[in-house]
Amino acid sequence: MRGLWVCIVLAACGGSGGGGTPPPPDWDNSLPEAADIGVHRGLTPARGIIHLHSPYSHDACDNMPRDTTTGAPNEPCLADLRLALCTDRIDFAALTDHDASMADEDFATLFNMRGTDMAVLDGTGQQIASRIACDNGHQVLVSVGGENDLMPIMLDRHVTAATIQERHDIYNGNDAAAVAAFHDAGALAWVAHTESKTLDLLRMVQPDGIEVYNLHANIDPKIRGPYLGLDPAGAIEAAAEFADTNPGHPEPDLALLSFLSPNMPAITTWDALLAEGVHLPTSAGSDAHENAIPIIFADGERGDSYRRVLRWFSNIAWVADPHDPAQIEAAVKAGRIAAVFELFGTPEGLDIFATGSRIYELGETIPAAEGATLTVELPHVRALDPSLPAPEVRARVLWIAPTGVTELATAAGGQTELVAHIGGPGAYRVEISILPHHLGPYLGDLGPALADTEVPWVYASPIYVQ
């Protein structure tokens, strides 16, 4: 998103101040513990960021990730990242730094450990993660990865290479050999920016998972137009209103509401691969760099603060122990994961499972002969103030078979549960959307119209039948 947001500031408009309407309740710029979503069948939600840049990416921190004299990391920028992980109560952060300069560093350096951080070791004594102990009592697991043409996540070590240049070359690879090298180093091979990837490439590399949404793609004119078919400048023009600091300004955290649009080419690609029988989990990529809006907004933070971007959406993995990196990686790999846009509210009560001869979780495969049912417990916005307008929640179950995509069942209008029969072979995935009317009062002199538009709330990885 480098350079894009400066345009927003230049286009910022003034505000006229409020009228006689009482102000809404104070905006909460943090998130609750992910466990508040709800623990089911012994599985606890863990909130994760998959696709995140630190000062070991060359273009992070306003393109100044290092001190030009000493080469030391940009400590204020790193401090923003670390505080954001704690404030937003992120349970696991999968760093994905670019090969420049990630590939040049000793592996342990890439955890960005400071203060009381603890190294997390595997059975051989190798560091595979770090743990931040937050002042608010929360703990964050940090893992190392890379984002270039492909995106290895949760590496256990650097890829095996004879030279630093060969290490760079492997991280920049986009073929099956690169995927094999990532797997050998203990990583999952993920794909970022799915909207720009061809089906042939994805078939060839056979990734462990893909992004179904990427924030950068939704904003960057060079991606919005060519790859998403959206007005190239539309996001910048819409978000300009949120750079306003005058009385009556909208809540800055709601800037995402002005330009959020499903990354339809990524979704179409995902469905095409699922239709071919590929088992493919998904995630949403924050792609946060803190390198785009150096202007301070009305809440005292820069427009693209790590805290703001990481609050917008994350990925929820269901695990027995949210502090265990092995369990988190296993859940992500298995597809027991969903992308959740928590800007619109933490989805309390969310539960998706299938029932056949036993209970099946997201990512599992059901024998077709069982004639199972898929159940969606529709969530509600956690701790919604009763003085705010009520949001509308909608859910649908999609069946992706070789013959195409079928909308199998839907729920709306206050329904709390959706049950669908899932007998035929294929992938079954759930989308939950929301009309976030409850955010209208926070839009100030923009008026509530943006809060009357349906937006994605949950993209869940599939359950399979074969």
C-alpha positions as CSV (number, residue, x, y, z in Angstrom):
1,M,0.0,0.0,0.0
2,R,3.1,2.2,-0.2
3,G,2.2,5.8,-1.1
4,L,-1.5,5.3,-1.7
5,W,-2.7,6.8,1.5
6,V,-0.9,10.0,1.2
7,C,-3.5,10.8,-1.5
8,I,-6.2,10.3,1.1
9,V,-4.8,13.0,3.2
10,L,-4.6,15.4,0.4
11,A,-8.2,14.7,-0.5
12,A,-9.5,15.0,3.1
13,C,-12.7,17.0,3.5
14,G,-13.9,19.1,6.4
15,G,-16.7,18.3,8.8
16,S,-19.6,20.4,10.0
17,G,-19.9,19.3,13.6
18,G,-22.8,17.3,15.1
19,G,-26.4,18.2,15.6
20,G,-28.7,17.3,18.4
21,T,-28.4,13.5,18.1
22,P,-26.8,12.0,21.2
23,P,-23.3,10.6,20.6
24,P,-23.0,6.8,20.3
25,P,-21.2,4.8,23.1
26,D,-17.5,5.2,23.1
27,W,-15.7,3.3,20.3
28,D,-13.6,0.4,21.5
29,N,-10.4,0.4,19.5
30,S,-9.3,-3.0,20.8
31,L,-10.6,-6.6,20.6
32,P,-11.7,-9.0,23.3
33,E,-10.1,-12.4,23.8
34,A,-10.9,-14.6,20.9
35,A,-12.2,-17.3,23.3
36,D,-15.2,-15.0,23.7
37,I,-16.4,-16.2,20.3
38,G,-17.2,-19.4,22.1
39,V,-15.6,-22.7,23.0
40,H,-17.2,-25.8,21.4
41,R,-16.4,-29.5,21.7
42,G,-13.1,-28.6,23.5
43,L,-11.9,-26.3,20.7
44,T,-11.0,-22.7,21.6
45,P,-10.9,-19.9,19.0
46,A,-7.4,-18.5,18.5
47,R,-7.1,-15.2,16.6
48,G,-4.3,-15.0,14.1
49,I,-2.7,-12.6,11.6
50,I,-1.5,-14.4,8.5
51,H,0.5,-12.0,6.3
52,L,2.3,-9.4,8.3
53,H,5.5,-7.4,7.8
54,S,8.1,-6.3,10.4
55,P,11.2,-4.0,10.0
56,Y,12.8,-7.0,8.3
57,S,10.8,-6.2,5.1
58,H,12.6,-3.6,3.0
59,D,9.4,-1.5,2.4
60,A,8.1,-1.5,6.0
61,C,8.0,1.5,8.3
62,D,7.6,4.2,5.6
63,N,10.4,2.5,3.7
64,M,12.7,3.2,6.6
65,P,12.9,-0.2,8.3
66,R,16.5,0.3,9.4
67,D,18.6,3.1,10.9
68,T,20.7,4.3,7.9
69,T,23.8,4.6,10.0
70,T,23.7,1.6,12.3
71,G,21.4,-0.8,10.4
72,A,19.4,-1.3,13.5
73,P,15.7,-2.0,13.1
74,N,13.3,0.9,13.3
75,E,12.4,0.5,17.0
76,P,9.4,2.9,17.1
77,C,7.8,1.1,14.2
78,L,8.5,-2.3,15.8
79,A,7.1,-1.0,19.1
80,D,3.9,-0.1,17.2
81,L,3.6,-3.6,15.8
82,R,4.2,-5.3,19.2
83,L,1.7,-3.0,21.0
84,A,-0.9,-3.7,18.3
85,L,-0.6,-7.5,18.7
86,C,-1.3,-7.0,22.4
87,T,-4.0,-4.4,22.1
88,D,-5.9,-6.4,19.5
89,R,-5.3,-9.6,21.5
90,I,-3.8,-11.5,18.6
91,D,-3.0,-15.1,19.7
92,F,-0.7,-15.9,16.8
93,A,1.1,-13.7,14.4
94,A,2.6,-15.3,11.3
95,L,5.2,-12.7,10.1
96,T,5.8,-12.8,6.4
97,D,8.7,-10.6,5.6
98,H,10.1,-10.0,2.1
99,D,13.3,-11.7,1.2
100,A,15.0,-8.3,1.4
101,S,16.1,-8.2,4.1
102,M,14.6,-11.3,5.8
103,A,16.8,-13.8,3.9
104,D,20.0,-12.0,5.0
105,E,19.3,-12.4,8.8
106,D,20.0,-15.1,11.2
107,F,16.7,-17.0,11.8
108,A,16.4,-16.2,15.5
109,T,16.8,-12.4,14.7
110,L,13.6,-12.5,12.7
111,F,11.4,-13.1,15.8
112,N,12.0,-9.4,16.7
113,M,12.3,-10.4,20.4
114,R,12.4,-7.7,23.0
115,G,12.3,-7.4,26.8
116,T,10.6,-10.3,28.4
117,D,9.9,-12.3,25.2
118,M,10.4,-16.0,25.5
119,A,11.8,-18.3,22.9
120,V,9.6,-21.3,22.0
121,L,11.7,-24.3,21.2
122,D,11.0,-27.6,19.5
123,G,12.1,-31.0,20.8
124,T,15.6,-30.5,19.4
125,G,16.1,-27.1,21.1
126,Q,15.6,-25.2,17.8
127,Q,13.6,-21.9,18.2
128,I,10.4,-22.2,16.2
129,A,8.5,-19.2,17.7
130,S,8.6,-16.5,20.3
131,R,6.1,-15.5,22.9
132,I,5.2,-11.9,23.8
133,A,3.9,-11.5,27.4
134,C,1.6,-8.4,27.1
135,D,1.0,-5.9,29.9
136,N,-2.7,-6.7,29.7
137,G,-2.0,-10.4,30.5
138,H,-2.4,-11.6,26.9
139,Q,0.2,-13.7,25.2
140,V,1.1,-13.6,21.5
141,L,2.9,-16.4,19.6
142,V,5.1,-15.0,16.8
143,S,6.4,-17.2,13.9
144,V,8.6,-16.4,11.0
145,G,7.7,-16.6,7.3
146,G,8.2,-14.8,4.0
147,E,6.1,-13.2,1.3
148,N,7.4,-13.0,-2.3
149,D,5.8,-14.9,-5.2
150,L,4.7,-17.5,-2.7
151,M,4.3,-17.1,1.1
152,P,5.8,-19.7,3.4
153,I,4.3,-19.3,6.9
154,M,5.4,-20.7,10.3
155,L,8.9,-21.7,9.2
156,D,10.9,-23.7,11.8
157,R,14.2,-22.5,10.2
158,H,15.6,-20.9,7.1
159,V,15.3,-22.9,3.9
160,T,18.4,-25.0,3.2
161,A,20.8,-23.1,0.9
162,A,24.5,-23.2,0.2
163,T,24.8,-19.4,0.0
164,I,22.7,-16.3,1.1
165,Q,22.0,-15.7,-2.6
166,E,20.6,-19.2,-3.0
167,R,18.4,-18.6,0.1
168,H,17.1,-15.4,-1.6
169,D,16.4,-17.4,-4.8
170,I,14.5,-20.1,-3.0
171,Y,12.3,-17.6,-1.1
172,N,11.6,-15.9,-4.4
173,G,10.7,-19.2,-6.1
174,N,7.2,-19.9,-7.5
175,D,7.3,-23.6,-8.4
176,A,7.0,-27.0,-6.8
177,A,10.7,-27.0,-5.9
178,A,10.2,-23.9,-3.8
179,V,7.2,-25.4,-2.1
180,A,9.2,-28.5,-1.3
181,A,12.0,-26.4,0.2
182,F,9.4,-24.5,2.4
183,H,8.0,-27.8,3.6
184,D,11.4,-29.1,4.4
185,A,12.0,-26.0,6.6
186,G,8.8,-26.8,8.5
187,A,6.6,-24.2,6.8
188,L,3.2,-24.3,5.2
189,A,3.2,-23.1,1.6
190,W,0.6,-20.4,1.4
191,V,-0.4,-18.1,-1.5
192,A,-0.9,-14.4,-1.1
193,H,-2.7,-12.1,-3.6
194,T,-4.7,-15.0,-5.1
195,E,-6.4,-12.5,-7.3
196,S,-3.2,-12.2,-9.4
197,K,-2.4,-15.9,-9.6
198,T,-3.4,-18.2,-12.4
199,L,-5.1,-21.5,-11.9
200,D,-2.2,-23.2,-13.8
201,L,0.3,-21.8,-11.3
202,L,-1.8,-22.9,-8.3
203,R,-2.3,-26.4,-9.8
204,M,1.4,-26.7,-10.3
205,V,2.6,-25.5,-6.9
206,Q,-0.2,-27.2,-4.9
207,P,-0.2,-24.8,-2.0
208,D,-1.4,-25.7,1.5
209,G,-3.7,-22.7,1.5
210,I,-4.6,-19.4,-0.2
211,E,-5.8,-15.9,0.6
212,V,-9.4,-15.3,-0.2
213,Y,-9.0,-11.6,0.7
214,N,-6.1,-9.2,0.7
215,L,-6.3,-5.7,2.0
216,H,-3.7,-4.3,-0.4
217,A,-5.7,-5.7,-3.3
218,N,-8.7,-3.8,-2.2
219,I,-6.9,-0.5,-2.0
220,D,-4.0,-0.3,-4.6
221,P,-5.2,1.2,-7.9
222,K,-2.7,-1.1,-9.7
223,I,-4.6,-4.1,-8.3
224,R,-8.2,-3.0,-7.9
225,G,-8.5,-2.1,-11.6
226,P,-6.7,-4.9,-13.5
227,Y,-7.3,-7.8,-11.1
228,L,-10.6,-7.0,-9.2
229,G,-12.4,-5.1,-11.9
230,L,-13.1,-2.2,-9.5
231,D,-12.7,1.5,-9.9
232,P,-8.9,1.9,-9.5
233,A,-9.2,5.1,-7.5
234,G,-12.4,4.2,-5.7
235,A,-10.8,3.1,-2.4
236,I,-8.7,6.2,-2.1
237,E,-11.5,8.5,-2.9
238,A,-13.9,6.8,-0.5
239,A,-11.4,6.5,2.4
240,A,-10.5,10.2,2.1
241,E,-13.4,11.1,4.3
242,F,-11.8,9.2,7.2
243,A,-8.7,11.4,7.2
244,D,-11.0,14.3,8.4
245,T,-10.1,15.6,11.9
246,N,-12.8,18.3,12.1
247,P,-15.7,18.1,14.5
248,G,-18.3,15.5,13.3
249,H,-15.6,13.4,11.7
250,P,-16.3,9.6,11.3
251,E,-14.6,7.1,13.5
252,P,-11.2,6.5,11.8
253,D,-11.3,2.8,12.4
254,L,-14.3,2.6,10.0
255,A,-12.3,3.6,7.0
256,L,-12.4,-0.1,5.8
257,L,-16.2,0.2,5.6
258,S,-15.9,2.7,2.7
259,F,-14.0,0.5,0.3
260,L,-14.3,-3.1,1.5
261,S,-15.4,-5.3,-1.4
262,P,-15.1,-9.1,-1.8
263,N,-12.0,-10.1,-3.8
264,M,-14.2,-12.0,-6.3
265,P,-11.4,-13.3,-8.6
266,A,-9.7,-14.9,-5.5
267,I,-13.0,-16.4,-4.5
268,T,-13.7,-17.7,-8.0
269,T,-10.2,-19.2,-8.2
270,W,-10.7,-20.9,-4.8
271,D,-14.0,-22.4,-5.9
272,A,-12.5,-23.6,-9.2
273,L,-9.8,-25.5,-7.3
274,L,-12.3,-26.9,-4.8
275,A,-14.4,-28.1,-7.7
276,E,-11.4,-30.1,-8.9
277,G,-11.3,-31.9,-5.6
278,V,-8.5,-29.9,-4.0
279,H,-8.7,-29.5,-0.3
280,L,-7.7,-25.9,0.3
281,P,-8.0,-23.8,3.4
282,T,-8.2,-20.1,3.2
283,S,-7.2,-16.9,5.1
284,A,-7.5,-13.2,4.8
285,G,-4.2,-11.2,4.5
286,S,-3.7,-8.0,6.5
287,D,-0.5,-7.2,4.6
288,A,0.3,-4.6,7.2
289,H,3.6,-2.6,6.8
290,E,2.9,0.7,8.5
291,N,4.3,2.3,5.3
292,A,1.4,4.2,3.8
293,I,-0.3,6.8,5.9
294,P,2.2,8.8,8.1
295,I,-0.6,11.3,8.8
296,I,-2.1,11.4,12.3
297,F,-5.9,10.9,12.3
298,A,-8.4,12.2,14.8
299,D,-7.8,9.4,17.3
300,G,-4.1,10.3,17.5
301,E,-2.9,7.4,15.4
302,R,-1.5,7.3,11.9
303,G,-4.0,6.2,9.3
304,D,-2.4,2.8,8.7
305,S,-1.4,2.0,12.3
306,Y,-0.7,-1.6,13.0
307,R,-3.4,-1.5,15.7
308,R,-6.0,-0.2,13.3
309,V,-5.2,-2.6,10.4
310,L,-5.0,-5.7,12.7
311,R,-8.3,-4.8,14.3
312,W,-10.1,-4.9,10.9
313,F,-9.9,-8.6,10.3
314,S,-8.0,-11.7,11.3
315,N,-8.1,-15.5,11.0
316,I,-9.7,-17.7,13.7
317,A,-8.2,-21.2,14.2
318,W,-9.9,-23.7,16.5
319,V,-7.5,-25.5,18.8
320,A,-7.4,-27.3,22.1
321,D,-4.6,-25.1,23.4
322,P,-4.3,-21.6,21.8
323,H,-0.8,-21.3,23.3
324,D,0.6,-24.3,21.5
325,P,2.3,-23.4,18.1
326,A,2.1,-27.0,16.9
327,Q,-1.6,-27.1,17.4
328,I,-2.1,-23.8,15.7
329,E,-0.1,-24.8,12.7
330,A,-1.9,-28.1,12.5
331,A,-5.3,-26.4,12.6
332,V,-4.3,-24.0,9.9
333,K,-3.0,-26.8,7.7
334,A,-6.1,-28.9,8.3
335,G,-8.5,-26.1,7.4
336,R,-10.0,-25.6,10.9
337,I,-9.8,-21.9,10.2
338,A,-12.0,-19.0,9.1
339,A,-11.4,-15.4,8.1
340,V,-13.4,-13.0,10.3
341,F,-13.9,-9.3,9.8
342,E,-14.1,-8.2,13.4
343,L,-14.4,-4.5,12.5
344,F,-18.1,-5.3,12.3
345,G,-18.1,-7.1,15.6
346,T,-16.7,-10.1,17.3
347,P,-19.0,-13.0,16.1
348,E,-20.0,-14.5,19.5
349,G,-21.6,-17.9,19.2
350,L,-20.1,-18.7,15.8
351,D,-20.0,-22.5,15.2
352,I,-19.8,-24.5,12.1
353,F,-19.8,-28.4,12.1
354,A,-21.2,-31.4,10.4
355,T,-22.9,-34.4,11.9
356,G,-22.8,-37.9,10.5
357,S,-21.5,-40.9,12.3
358,R,-19.7,-38.4,14.5
359,I,-19.1,-34.7,14.6
360,Y,-16.9,-33.3,11.8
361,E,-15.0,-30.0,12.1
362,L,-14.0,-27.5,9.4
363,G,-11.4,-29.1,7.1
364,E,-12.5,-32.7,7.8
365,T,-13.8,-35.2,5.2
366,I,-17.0,-37.1,5.5
367,P,-17.8,-40.3,3.6
368,A,-20.6,-39.6,1.2
369,A,-22.5,-42.7,2.4
370,E,-23.1,-41.0,5.8
371,G,-25.6,-38.5,4.5
372,A,-24.5,-35.9,7.0
373,T,-25.9,-32.5,7.9
374,L,-24.0,-29.3,8.2
375,T,-25.0,-26.9,11.0
376,V,-24.2,-23.2,11.2
377,E,-24.8,-21.5,14.5
378,L,-25.2,-17.9,13.4
379,P,-23.2,-15.5,15.5
380,H,-24.3,-12.2,17.0
381,V,-22.2,-9.1,17.6
382,R,-20.6,-9.5,21.0
383,A,-21.5,-6.9,23.7
384,L,-23.7,-4.9,21.3
385,D,-25.0,-1.8,23.0
386,P,-28.8,-1.8,23.0
387,S,-28.9,1.9,22.1
388,L,-27.4,1.1,18.7
389,P,-29.4,0.0,15.6
390,A,-29.5,-3.8,15.2
391,P,-27.3,-5.3,12.5
392,E,-28.7,-7.9,10.0
393,V,-26.8,-11.2,9.8
394,R,-27.1,-13.5,6.8
395,A,-25.5,-16.9,6.1
396,R,-25.3,-19.3,3.2
397,V,-24.0,-22.8,2.6
398,L,-22.3,-23.3,-0.8
399,W,-21.7,-26.7,-2.3
400,I,-18.8,-26.7,-4.7
401,A,-18.9,-29.8,-6.9
402,P,-17.3,-30.6,-10.3
403,T,-20.5,-29.4,-12.0
404,G,-20.3,-25.9,-10.3
405,V,-21.3,-23.9,-7.3
406,T,-24.8,-24.3,-5.7
407,E,-26.2,-22.2,-3.0
408,L,-27.5,-25.1,-0.8
409,A,-29.2,-23.2,2.0
410,T,-29.5,-19.7,3.4
411,A,-30.5,-18.0,6.6
412,A,-31.4,-14.4,7.4
413,G,-34.1,-12.3,9.2
414,G,-33.1,-13.2,12.7
415,Q,-32.6,-16.9,12.3
416,T,-30.1,-18.3,14.8
417,E,-29.3,-21.7,13.1
418,L,-28.9,-23.0,9.6
419,V,-29.0,-26.7,8.8
420,A,-28.2,-28.2,5.4
421,H,-28.1,-31.7,4.1
422,I,-24.7,-32.5,2.5
423,G,-24.9,-35.8,0.8
424,G,-23.2,-35.3,-2.5
425,P,-19.4,-35.3,-3.0
426,G,-17.6,-32.0,-3.0
427,A,-16.6,-29.1,-0.8
428,Y,-19.1,-27.3,1.4
429,R,-18.2,-23.9,2.7
430,V,-20.0,-21.2,4.6
431,E,-20.1,-17.4,4.1
432,I,-21.6,-15.1,6.7
433,S,-22.3,-11.5,5.8
434,I,-23.6,-8.6,7.8
435,L,-25.4,-5.3,7.3
436,P,-23.6,-3.4,10.1
437,H,-26.4,-0.9,10.9
438,H,-24.9,-0.6,14.4
439,L,-21.9,1.3,13.0
440,G,-24.0,4.0,11.4
441,P,-24.0,6.3,14.5
442,Y,-20.1,6.3,14.4
443,L,-20.0,7.6,10.8
444,G,-20.6,11.2,12.0
445,D,-21.4,13.7,9.3
446,L,-20.9,11.2,6.6
447,G,-24.3,9.8,7.5
448,P,-25.2,6.1,8.2
449,A,-25.5,4.9,4.5
450,L,-22.2,3.0,4.5
451,A,-23.5,1.0,7.4
452,D,-26.5,-0.2,5.3
453,T,-24.3,-2.0,2.8
454,E,-23.9,-5.8,3.1
455,V,-20.3,-6.7,3.8
456,P,-18.5,-10.0,4.4
457,W,-18.2,-11.1,8.1
458,V,-16.9,-14.7,7.9
459,Y,-15.3,-16.8,5.2
460,A,-15.0,-20.4,6.6
461,S,-12.7,-23.1,5.1
462,P,-14.7,-26.0,3.8
463,I,-15.9,-29.4,5.1
464,Y,-15.5,-32.1,2.4
465,V,-17.6,-35.0,1.3
466,Q,-16.2,-37.9,-0.8
